């Protein structure tokens, strides 16, 4: 599997878990198999993921909100370099309200561009 703090390429991540080599939430057989996050879009990652509203992103983000179990989480460090932060699980998901807006505030993202705020916690 993966070692915390070590960097991997998307091909290495794909070889281990499958899914997409480019999606931030690669899926396989209707299940999200990893989170590959950029702090440009989710500055508080890996604990807080700000999900977009695009035609592909929105439905995948919705899938994540109902996901059971843990997934490996990676943070982009540079082109082709993804640092493994551990296995995380969804703690909570927000799609509106004051807490939703507070998590987005100061992120550089507009409220209109975010479909869900997903809070992650490390798996035991």
N, CA, C and O of each residue as an XYZ file, in Angstrom:
496
protein
N       0.858     -1.186      0.000
C       0.000      0.000      0.000
C       0.895      1.239      0.000
O       2.040      1.184     -0.451
N       0.377      2.339      0.500
C       1.082      3.617      0.468
C       1.698      3.923      1.832
O       1.223      3.448      2.863
N       2.770      4.730      1.820
C       3.449      5.139      3.052
C       3.213      6.624      3.290
O       3.437      7.440      2.396
N       2.757      6.979      4.499
C       2.480      8.375      4.831
C       3.741      9.209      4.655
O       4.822      8.834      5.109
N       3.580     10.351      3.986
C       4.684     11.270      3.749
C       5.432     11.014      2.448
O       6.196     11.867      1.995
N       5.226      9.873      1.855
C       5.899      9.550      0.590
C       5.079     10.109     -0.575
O       3.851     10.172     -0.512
N       5.771     10.508     -1.627
C       5.106     11.034     -2.807
C       4.955      9.942     -3.859
O       5.810      9.070     -4.012
N       3.833     10.020     -4.580
C       3.508      9.061     -5.618
C       3.075      9.802     -6.882
O       2.651     10.956     -6.819
N       3.184      9.136     -8.018
C       2.643      9.674     -9.261
C       1.195      9.204     -9.383
O       0.765      8.288     -8.683
N       0.462      9.840    -10.273
C      -0.919      9.386    -10.488
C      -0.936      7.974    -11.077
O      -1.861      7.207    -10.808
N       0.064      7.626    -11.867
C       0.125      6.258    -12.392
C       0.315      5.244    -11.272
O      -0.283      4.169    -11.306
N       1.135      5.570    -10.285
C       1.332      4.667     -9.148
C       0.048      4.535     -8.329
O      -0.310      3.441     -7.894
N      -0.635      5.654     -8.124
C      -1.910      5.618     -7.387
C      -2.905      4.764     -8.166
O      -3.570      3.901     -7.593
N      -3.006      5.001     -9.459
C      -3.911      4.239    -10.320
C      -3.594      2.742    -10.268
O      -4.502      1.915    -10.189
N      -2.326      2.401    -10.311
C      -1.927      0.988    -10.287
C      -2.392      0.296     -9.017
O      -2.690     -0.898     -9.027
N      -2.454      1.045     -7.928
C      -2.841      0.463     -6.631
C      -4.361      0.423     -6.432
O      -4.888     -0.575     -5.941
N      -5.074      1.498     -6.807
C      -6.503      1.582     -6.483
C      -7.429      1.596     -7.701
O      -8.625      1.342     -7.561
N      -6.904      1.885     -8.883
C      -7.739      1.974    -10.082
C      -8.406      3.328    -10.195
O      -7.957      4.309     -9.604
N      -9.479      3.370    -10.959
C     -10.187      4.631    -11.165
C      -9.544      5.448    -12.270
O      -8.989      4.901    -13.223
N      -9.625      6.762    -12.134
C      -9.101      7.693    -13.128
C      -7.698      8.162    -12.765
O      -7.336      8.223    -11.590
N      -6.923      8.489    -13.777
C      -5.592      9.051    -13.547
C      -5.633     10.574    -13.417
O      -4.615     11.186    -13.094
N      -6.788     11.198    -13.662
C      -6.859     12.656    -13.633
C      -7.905     13.218    -12.667
O      -7.754     14.350    -12.206
N      -8.936     12.478    -12.354
C      -9.992     12.972    -11.468
C      -9.469     13.161    -10.049
O      -8.630     12.393     -9.578
N      -9.974     14.194     -9.370
C      -9.562     14.383     -7.971
C     -10.220     13.340     -7.069
O      -9.726     13.067     -5.975
N     -11.326     12.759     -7.518
C     -11.990     11.684     -6.781
C     -12.179     10.492     -7.724
O     -13.287     10.256     -8.206
N     -11.101      9.737     -7.992
C     -11.224      8.611     -8.908
C     -12.197      7.566     -8.368
O     -12.218      7.266     -7.175
N     -13.007      7.016     -9.287
C     -13.984      6.000     -8.906
C     -13.732      4.711     -9.672
O     -13.159      4.700    -10.762
N     -14.182      3.634     -9.057
C     -14.145      2.320     -9.698
C     -15.371      1.556     -9.218
O     -15.604      1.446     -8.014
N     -16.136      1.043    -10.128
C     -17.350      0.280     -9.814
C     -18.294      1.060     -8.896
O     -18.868      0.503     -7.960
N     -18.445      2.360     -9.179
C     -19.386      3.183     -8.425
C     -18.937      3.584     -7.036
O     -19.744      4.056     -6.236
N     -17.659      3.404     -6.738
C     -17.131      3.756     -5.424
C     -15.885      4.626     -5.584
O     -15.050      4.367     -6.451
N     -15.762      5.650     -4.755
C     -14.563      6.488     -4.778
C     -13.428      5.703     -4.139
O     -13.572      5.166     -3.040
N     -12.293      5.642     -4.839
C     -11.178      4.808     -4.382
C     -10.005      5.619     -3.840
O      -9.066      5.045     -3.288
N     -10.042      6.945     -3.987
C      -8.981      7.810     -3.463
C      -9.445      9.255     -3.569
O     -10.416      9.563     -4.260
N      -8.741     10.128     -2.878
C      -8.928     11.572     -3.032
C      -7.561     12.155     -3.344
O      -6.621     12.005     -2.563
N      -7.450     12.819     -4.486
C      -6.212     13.452     -4.932
C      -6.500     14.948     -4.975
O      -7.100     15.447     -5.927
N      -6.070     15.653     -3.943
C      -6.534     17.013     -3.695
C      -5.444     18.050     -3.909
O      -4.267     17.817     -3.636
N      -5.870     19.189     -4.400
C      -4.978     20.335     -4.544
C      -5.375     21.372     -3.492
O      -6.554     21.693     -3.349
N      -4.407     21.885     -2.769
C      -4.714     22.906     -1.777
C      -5.031     24.245     -2.444
O      -5.433     25.187     -1.760
N      -4.861     24.348     -3.758
C      -5.330     25.528     -4.480
C      -6.852     25.602     -4.442
O      -7.424     26.691     -4.404
N      -7.507     24.439     -4.452
C      -8.967     24.385     -4.458
C      -9.550     24.032     -3.099
O     -10.694     24.379     -2.805
N      -8.782     23.353     -2.277
C      -9.200     22.969     -0.917
C      -8.033     23.269      0.024
O      -7.278     22.364      0.380
N      -7.881     24.539      0.431
C      -6.705     24.931      1.216
C      -6.543     24.195      2.544
O      -5.426     24.069      3.045
N      -7.641     23.710      3.120
C      -7.559     23.013      4.412
C      -7.494     21.494      4.245
O      -7.662     20.758      5.218
N      -7.254     21.021      3.024
C      -7.103     19.579      2.796
C      -5.873     19.089      3.558
O      -4.886     19.819      3.640
N      -5.901     17.901      4.106
C      -6.835     16.819      3.824
C      -8.064     16.767      4.736
O      -8.925     15.911      4.534
N      -8.172     17.632      5.708
C      -9.313     17.576      6.638
C     -10.597     18.134      6.038
O     -11.689     17.693      6.397
N     -10.480     19.100      5.128
C     -11.659     19.754      4.549
C     -11.522     19.768      3.032
O     -10.549     20.287      2.486
N     -12.510     19.191      2.367
C     -12.545     19.161      0.910
C     -13.686     20.050      0.435
O     -14.831     19.887      0.857
N     -13.364     20.991     -0.445
C     -14.370     21.851     -1.057
C     -14.662     21.283     -2.443
O     -13.828     21.382     -3.343
N     -15.829     20.695     -2.615
C     -16.199     20.018     -3.856
C     -16.852     20.989     -4.824
O     -17.649     21.836     -4.420
N     -16.517     20.870     -6.086
C     -17.051     21.750     -7.112
C     -18.445     21.367     -7.574
O     -19.045     20.408     -7.090
N     -18.947     22.153     -8.533
C     -20.311     21.968     -9.035
C     -20.363     21.516    -10.493
O     -21.450     21.474    -11.070
N     -19.261     21.185    -11.092
C     -19.251     20.830    -12.515
C     -20.116     19.629    -12.838
O     -20.574     18.932    -11.933
N     -20.348     19.377    -14.138
C     -21.218     18.268    -14.543
C     -20.698     16.900    -14.107
O     -21.498     15.996    -13.865
N     -19.400     16.725    -14.001
C     -18.840     15.463    -13.504
C     -18.525     15.558    -12.015
O     -18.710     14.593    -11.274
N     -18.051     16.715    -11.580
C     -17.635     16.910    -10.191
C     -18.800     16.827     -9.223
O     -18.691     16.196     -8.172
N     -19.916     17.457     -9.567
C     -21.071     17.477     -8.674
C     -21.571     16.091     -8.296
O     -21.697     15.798     -7.107
N     -21.866     15.213     -9.282
C     -22.333     13.871     -8.939
C     -21.298     13.051     -8.163
O     -21.662     12.294     -7.263
N     -20.017     13.194     -8.502
C     -18.980     12.464     -7.777
C     -18.884     12.969     -6.346
O     -18.692     12.182     -5.419
N     -19.016     14.282     -6.160
C     -19.004     14.858     -4.815
C     -20.167     14.322     -3.998
O     -20.013     14.017     -2.815
N     -21.325     14.207     -4.621
C     -22.507     13.649     -3.942
C     -22.243     12.205     -3.530
O     -22.610     11.793     -2.430
N     -21.612     11.446     -4.403
C     -21.254     10.066     -4.091
C     -20.351     10.018     -2.863
O     -20.539      9.174     -1.987
N     -19.378     10.916     -2.794
C     -18.461     10.954     -1.660
C     -19.206     11.194     -0.345
O     -18.848     10.613      0.679
N     -20.223     12.030     -0.361
C     -20.930     12.367      0.885
C     -21.583     11.142      1.516
O     -21.842     11.134      2.719
N     -21.851     10.113      0.724
C     -22.501      8.898      1.233
C     -21.541      7.720      1.360
O     -21.947      6.616      1.721
N     -20.279      7.958      1.063
C     -19.287      6.879      1.048
C     -19.044      6.355      2.459
O     -18.866      7.126      3.402
N     -19.040      5.060      2.583
C     -18.689      4.394      3.840
C     -17.262      3.867      3.732
O     -16.802      3.536      2.639
N     -16.568      3.789      4.850
C     -15.208      3.268      4.852
C     -14.189      4.342      4.551
O     -14.532      5.512      4.381
N     -12.955      3.944      4.488
C     -11.857      4.900      4.322
C     -11.277      4.837      2.914
O     -11.390      3.834      2.209
N     -10.654      5.947      2.535
C      -9.971      6.041      1.244
C      -8.606      6.685      1.465
O      -8.436      7.473      2.396
N      -7.635      6.356      0.620
C      -6.341      7.025      0.704
C      -6.467      8.468      0.209
O      -7.140      8.738     -0.786
N      -5.813      9.383      0.916
C      -5.878     10.800      0.553
C      -4.471     11.300      0.235
O      -3.525     11.085      0.994
N      -4.364     11.977     -0.917
C      -3.109     12.521     -1.421
C      -3.258     14.024     -1.620
O      -4.324     14.506     -2.003
N      -2.184     14.756     -1.358
C      -2.148     16.198     -1.602
C      -1.104     16.461     -2.685
O       0.015     15.951     -2.627
N      -1.492     17.264     -3.667
C      -0.577     17.601     -4.760
C       0.521     18.524     -4.242
O       0.235     19.566     -3.652
N       1.773     18.142     -4.461
C       2.923     18.943     -4.046
C       3.564     19.674     -5.215
O       4.130     20.754     -5.047
N       3.475     19.086     -6.386
C       4.004     19.673     -7.630
C       3.469     18.812     -8.761
O       2.833     17.786     -8.520
N       3.723     19.223     -9.980
C       3.273     18.430    -11.124
C       3.813     17.007    -11.002
O       5.021     16.793    -10.909
N       2.900     16.042    -11.004
C       3.300     14.637    -10.943
C       3.729     14.144     -9.577
O       4.224     13.023     -9.459
N       3.551     14.960     -8.530
C       3.991     14.573     -7.180
C       2.826     14.721     -6.201
O       2.353     15.827     -5.939
N       2.371     13.579     -5.665
C       1.214     13.515     -4.777
C       1.627     12.873     -3.460
O       1.990     11.697     -3.428
N       1.575     13.636     -2.377
C       1.998     13.141     -1.065
C       0.841     12.425     -0.365
O      -0.263     12.957     -0.253
N       1.120     11.215      0.099
C       0.113     10.418      0.804
C       0.000     10.902      2.247
O       0.996     11.000      2.965
N      -1.244     11.205      2.660
C      -1.506     11.698      4.016
C      -2.179     10.671      4.906
O      -2.370     10.928      6.094
N      -2.536      9.536      4.380
C      -3.150      8.492      5.181
C      -4.530      8.125      4.675
O      -4.997      8.625      3.651
N      -5.173      7.232      5.426
C      -6.532      6.810      5.121
C      -7.491      7.689      5.910
O      -7.328      7.879      7.116
N      -8.487      8.219      5.221
C      -9.467      9.102      5.840
C     -10.869      8.600      5.518
O     -11.084      7.883      4.541
N     -11.813      8.995      6.365
C     -13.217      8.689      6.126
C     -14.037      9.957      6.279
O     -13.626     10.903      6.951
N     -15.197      9.963      5.649
C     -16.079     11.119      5.723
C     -16.654     11.210      7.135
O     -17.251     10.259      7.638
N     -16.467     12.348      7.754
C     -17.024     12.627      9.069
C     -18.370     13.322      8.930
O     -19.326     13.001      9.637
N     -18.431     14.277      8.010
C     -19.636     15.086      7.845
C     -19.603     15.751      6.476
O     -18.534     15.985      5.912
N     -20.773     16.050      5.956
C     -20.893     16.768      4.694
C     -21.892     17.894      4.866
O     -22.940     17.724      5.489
N     -21.557     19.043      4.307
C     -22.423     20.220      4.374
C     -22.682     20.718      2.963
O     -21.778     20.722      2.127
N     -23.922     21.141      2.694
C     -24.222     21.670      1.370
C     -24.866     23.055      1.431
O     -25.163     23.640      0.390
N     -25.080     23.575      2.612
C     -25.620     24.925      2.765
C     -25.542     25.327      4.234
O     -25.202     24.527      5.106
N     -25.865     26.585      4.475
C     -25.936     27.073      5.846
C     -24.689     27.807      6.293
O     -23.699     27.875      5.565
N     -24.743     28.361      7.505
C     -23.635     29.177      8.024
C     -22.313     28.412      8.153
O     -21.259     28.965      7.836
N     -22.344     27.154      8.611
C     -21.093     26.385      8.732
C     -20.501     26.115      7.354
O     -19.288     26.218      7.171
N     -21.337     25.772      6.392
C     -20.912     25.567      5.009
C     -20.181     26.817      4.524
O     -19.079     26.726      3.982
N     -20.787     27.967      4.715
C     -20.206     29.235      4.263
C     -18.917     29.568      5.003
O     -17.991     30.110      4.401
N     -18.836     29.257      6.294
C     -17.607     29.533      7.061
C     -16.422     28.725      6.531
O     -15.303     29.233      6.458
N     -16.668     27.473      6.164
C     -15.567     26.663      5.633
C     -15.063     27.193      4.295
O     -13.886     27.028      3.976
N     -15.922     27.820      3.517
C     -15.538     28.349      2.213
C     -14.881     29.720      2.341
O     -14.001     30.071      1.556
N     -15.312     30.485      3.332
C     -14.793     31.840      3.535
C     -13.269     31.827      3.659
O     -12.707     31.046      4.427
N     -12.618     32.688      2.907
C     -11.159     32.803      2.959
C     -10.426     31.751      2.145
O      -9.195     31.736      2.133
N     -11.157     30.866      1.461
C     -10.519     29.788      0.699
C     -10.105     30.226     -0.701
O      -9.339     29.538     -1.376
N     -10.623     31.387     -1.134
C     -10.398     31.807     -2.503
C     -11.461     31.277     -3.453
O     -11.436     31.581     -4.646
N     -12.389     30.492     -2.935
C     -13.483     29.939     -3.727
C     -14.761     30.701     -3.409
O     -14.943     31.183     -2.291
N     -15.636     30.807     -4.386
C     -16.940     31.428     -4.144
C     -17.911     30.371     -3.623
O     -17.768     29.183     -3.914
N     -18.882     30.810     -2.864
C     -19.898     29.891     -2.351
C     -20.615     29.207     -3.509
O     -20.955     28.026     -3.427
N     -20.842     29.953     -4.586
C     -21.545     29.403     -5.745
C     -20.766     28.292     -6.443
O     -21.361     27.468     -7.137
N     -19.445     28.258     -6.271
C     -18.631     27.254     -6.962
C     -18.497     25.950     -6.181
O     -17.915     24.988     -6.683
N     -19.027     25.907     -4.959
C     -18.855     24.741     -4.084
C     -20.200     24.045     -3.873
O     -21.172     24.665     -3.443
N     -20.239     22.757     -4.179
C     -21.476     21.989     -3.981
C     -21.554     21.395     -2.583
O     -22.625     21.353     -1.979
N     -20.414     20.937     -2.070
C     -20.363     20.306     -0.744
C     -19.053     20.661     -0.059
O     -18.015     20.814     -0.703
N     -19.121     20.785      1.222
C     -17.935     20.815      2.068
C     -17.914     19.457      2.762
O     -18.832     19.120      3.510
N     -16.873     18.689      2.513
C     -16.761     17.364      3.107
C     -15.647     17.405      4.149
O     -14.509     17.772      3.856
N     -16.004     17.021      5.366
C     -15.039     16.974      6.462
C     -14.547     15.541      6.587
O     -15.342     14.608      6.706
N     -13.238     15.375      6.559
C     -12.604     14.072      6.693
C     -11.985     13.921      8.074
O     -11.583     14.901      8.701
N     -11.915     12.678      8.536
C     -11.154     12.372      9.741
C     -10.279     11.162      9.426
O     -10.653     10.306      8.625
N      -9.112     11.100     10.063
C      -8.257      9.942      9.824
C      -8.969      8.663     10.281
O      -9.692      8.669     11.277
N      -8.757      7.582      9.550
C      -9.318      6.292      9.936
C      -8.494      5.700     11.054
O      -7.296      5.958     11.171
N      -9.136      4.924     11.853
C      -8.437      4.267     12.981
C      -7.638      3.087     12.481
O      -6.982      2.407     13.270
